[in-house]
């Protein structure tokens, strides 16, 4: 078992569901979807710390197995603490080279609050 595998935690995709409210509007809900494992690390660079002080969201790097795809604006929850993240890139952009023995892909994400 590699260190990277040991760092991975269970997460779950959250699917956005919009239903009619019978009054001409709609209701938003978030339903649990596929489970996957990810290693999530906070971006603690000086630039990011300055950006957070100026009001930007916390930024994270999320590493998943290359067989699981995360797309731009996918939302997921870390099971351990129910922290919610929104993906800000695509796994297709950062998959390990096929010759690599490490079968991973990575995305960037921001801490996010589910809209009501």
Protein Blocks (a to p, Z undefined) as FASTA:
>chain_A
ZZklmmpccddddddddddehlopacddddddddddddddddfbfklmmmmmnopacddd
ddddfkbccdehiacddfklopacddfbdfklmcccfkbmbdcdddddddddddZZ
